[in-house]
Amino acid sequence: MDKIEAGEVSMDTRMLDGREVVAELVREARVDAAEDRFFTNRANMDMADRVISIVALVFGAVCVCALLAHVLFV
C-alpha cells in the first residue's frame, strides 16, 4: 500500500469515526427527548392525580354532608 492509499484508508476511517460520532449524538438526543417526554408525562400525571384527589375529596365531603343532613332532618 502506498502513501495515497494509506491516506484514503485513514480518510475513510475518519469519515466512519465522524459518522459514529454523529450517530452517537443522535442517539443521545433521542434519549434526552425521551427522558423529557417521560418527565413531562410524569408531571402531567401528577397534576391529574391531584385533580382527581381533590374531586374525590369534594365528592366525599358532599356525601358526608348529605348523609348528616338526612340523619338530622329526617
Secondary structure by P-SEA (a helix, b strand, c coil): ccaaaaaaaaaaaaaaaaaaaaaaaaaaaaaaaaaaaaaaaaaaaaaaaaaaaaaaaaaaaaaaaaaaaaaacc
